[in-house]
């Protein structure tokens, strides 16, 4: 009985980790798209001399 419960617990943990990793991949793709759009649109924001930045680092 204990081995069956351990296998079920392992399956639940792996299923949860798989779902979390897939969700993290979608978040990473969204951040990458926003980052790339920032580089594409930074040229339109040059209101004077120097390089315009879309971030404040």
Residue frames as a rotation matrix with the C-alpha (Angstrom) as fourth column:
UNK 1
0.565 0.825 0.000 0.00
0.825 -0.565 0.000 0.00
0.000 0.000 -1.000 0.00
UNK 2
0.447 -0.471 -0.760 2.83
0.182 -0.784 0.593 2.40
-0.876 -0.404 -0.265 0.86
UNK 3
-0.647 -0.723 0.245 4.62
0.402 -0.050 0.914 1.95
-0.648 0.690 0.323 -2.50
UNK 4
-0.150 0.680 0.718 1.38
0.965 -0.059 0.257 2.69
0.217 0.731 -0.647 -4.34
UNK 5
0.792 0.438 -0.425 0.90
0.554 -0.809 0.198 5.88
-0.258 -0.392 -0.883 -2.34
UNK 6
0.015 -0.876 -0.482 4.50
0.169 -0.473 0.865 6.90
-0.985 -0.094 0.141 -3.00
UNK 7
-0.684 -0.215 0.697 4.06
0.689 0.122 0.714 6.36
-0.239 0.969 0.065 -6.74
UNK 8
0.311 0.873 0.376 0.84
0.912 -0.385 0.139 8.40
0.266 0.299 -0.916 -6.72
UNK 9
0.688 -0.133 -0.713 2.54
0.336 -0.813 0.475 11.16
-0.643 -0.567 -0.515 -4.75
UNK 10
-0.431 -0.902 -0.020 5.45
0.302 -0.165 0.939 11.18
-0.850 0.399 0.343 -7.20
UNK 11
-0.416 0.359 0.836 3.04
0.903 0.050 0.428 11.35
0.111 0.932 -0.345 -10.13
UNK 12
0.693 0.710 -0.124 1.24
0.721 -0.682 0.124 14.32
0.004 -0.175 -0.984 -8.56
UNK 13
0.338 -0.657 -0.674 4.51
0.181 -0.657 0.732 16.14
-0.924 -0.370 -0.103 -7.91
UNK 14
-0.674 -0.634 0.381 5.73
0.462 0.041 0.886 15.56
-0.577 0.773 0.265 -11.46
UNK 15
-0.016 0.754 0.657 2.38
0.973 -0.140 0.184 16.64
0.230 0.642 -0.731 -12.93
UNK 16
0.804 0.315 -0.505 2.47
0.487 -0.836 0.253 19.83
-0.343 -0.449 -0.825 -10.87
UNK 17
-0.060 -0.913 -0.403 6.06
0.141 -0.408 0.902 20.55
-0.988 -0.003 0.153 -11.85
UNK 18
-0.602 -0.127 0.788 5.25
0.764 0.193 0.615 19.96
-0.231 0.973 -0.019 -15.51
UNK 19
0.451 0.833 0.321 2.33
0.869 -0.491 0.055 22.38
0.204 0.254 -0.946 -15.38
UNK 20
0.702 -0.232 -0.673 4.44
0.239 -0.814 0.529 25.01
-0.671 -0.532 -0.516 -13.58
UNK 21
-0.392 -0.919 0.042 7.28
0.315 -0.091 0.945 24.68
-0.864 0.383 0.325 -16.08
UNK 22
-0.324 0.350 0.879 4.90
0.940 0.011 0.341 25.05
0.109 0.937 -0.333 -19.01
UNK 23
0.776 0.621 -0.114 3.40
0.631 -0.762 0.144 28.16
0.003 -0.184 -0.983 -17.43
UNK 24
0.356 -0.730 -0.583 6.90
0.148 -0.572 0.807 29.56
-0.923 -0.374 -0.096 -16.85
UNK 25
-0.553 -0.511 0.658 7.75
0.711 0.122 0.693 28.99
-0.434 0.851 0.295 -20.52
UNK 26
0.217 0.713 0.667 4.73
0.906 -0.402 0.135 31.11
0.364 0.574 -0.733 -21.54
UNK 27
0.859 0.022 -0.511 5.76
0.309 -0.819 0.483 33.85
-0.408 -0.573 -0.710 -19.10
UNK 28
-0.113 -0.987 -0.113 9.30
0.319 -0.144 0.937 33.78
-0.941 0.070 0.331 -20.51
UNK 29
-0.413 0.029 0.910 8.00
0.911 0.023 0.413 34.08
-0.009 0.999 -0.036 -24.07
UNK 30
0.663 0.723 0.194 5.80
0.710 -0.690 0.141 37.04
0.235 0.044 -0.971 -23.11
UNK 31
0.626 -0.516 -0.586 8.72
0.160 -0.650 0.743 38.82
-0.764 -0.559 -0.324 -21.42
UNK 32
-0.426 -0.809 0.404 10.91
0.574 0.103 0.812 38.20
-0.699 0.579 0.421 -24.46
UNK 33
-0.016 0.507 0.862 8.28
0.960 -0.234 0.155 39.68
0.280 0.830 -0.483 -26.77
UNK 34
0.912 0.352 -0.209 7.94
0.404 -0.857 0.321 42.80
-0.066 -0.377 -0.924 -24.59
UNK 35
0.254 -0.913 -0.319 11.73
0.231 -0.263 0.937 43.14
-0.939 -0.311 0.144 -24.45
UNK 36
-0.516 -0.431 0.740 12.07
0.782 0.116 0.613 42.87
-0.349 0.895 0.277 -28.23
UNK 37
0.394 0.725 0.565 9.25
0.848 -0.523 0.080 45.36
0.354 0.448 -0.821 -28.80
UNK 38
0.787 -0.174 -0.592 11.04
0.278 -0.757 0.592 47.78
-0.551 -0.630 -0.547 -26.51
UNK 39
-0.306 -0.952 -0.012 14.13
0.336 -0.120 0.934 47.60
-0.891 0.282 0.356 -28.69
UNK 40
-0.365 0.214 0.906 12.08
0.930 0.036 0.367 48.04
0.046 0.976 -0.212 -31.87
UNK 41
0.546 0.735 0.402 10.19
0.696 -0.665 0.270 51.09
0.466 0.133 -0.875 -30.61
UNK 42
0.313 -0.449 -0.837 13.03
0.729 -0.451 0.515 52.83
-0.609 -0.771 0.186 -28.78
UNK 43
-0.688 -0.597 0.413 14.07
0.717 -0.471 0.513 54.68
-0.111 0.649 0.752 -31.95
UNK 44
-0.026 0.762 0.648 10.71
0.635 -0.488 0.599 56.48
0.772 0.427 -0.471 -32.05
UNK 45
0.789 0.395 -0.471 11.29
0.606 -0.366 0.707 57.95
0.107 -0.843 -0.528 -28.61
UNK 46
-0.302 -0.944 -0.131 14.44
0.951 -0.308 0.032 59.93
-0.071 -0.115 0.991 -29.34
UNK 47
0.736 0.674 0.063 13.30
0.673 -0.739 0.033 63.37
0.069 0.018 -0.997 -28.30
UNK 48
0.844 -0.522 -0.123 16.73
-0.486 -0.842 0.235 64.99
-0.226 -0.139 -0.964 -28.33
UNK 49
0.073 -0.893 -0.445 20.33
-0.820 0.200 -0.537 64.01
0.568 0.404 -0.717 -28.35
UNK 50
-0.604 -0.431 0.670 21.52
-0.756 0.577 -0.310 60.65
-0.253 -0.694 -0.674 -27.10
UNK 51
-0.783 0.303 -0.544 20.07
-0.028 0.855 0.517 57.20
0.622 0.420 -0.661 -27.13
UNK 52
-0.027 0.857 0.515 16.55
-0.932 -0.208 0.297 56.72
0.361 -0.472 0.804 -25.92
UNK 53
-0.945 -0.226 -0.235 15.97
-0.121 0.912 -0.391 53.84
0.303 -0.341 -0.890 -23.52
UNK 54
0.003 0.996 -0.090 12.69
-0.347 0.086 0.934 52.15
0.938 0.028 0.345 -22.79
UNK 55
0.567 0.098 -0.818 13.98
0.654 0.551 0.519 50.98
0.501 -0.829 0.248 -19.44
UNK 56
0.749 -0.235 0.619 15.61
-0.425 -0.887 0.178 52.84
0.507 -0.396 -0.765 -16.55
UNK 57
0.792 -0.552 -0.263 18.59
0.608 0.665 0.434 50.65
-0.064 -0.503 0.862 -15.74
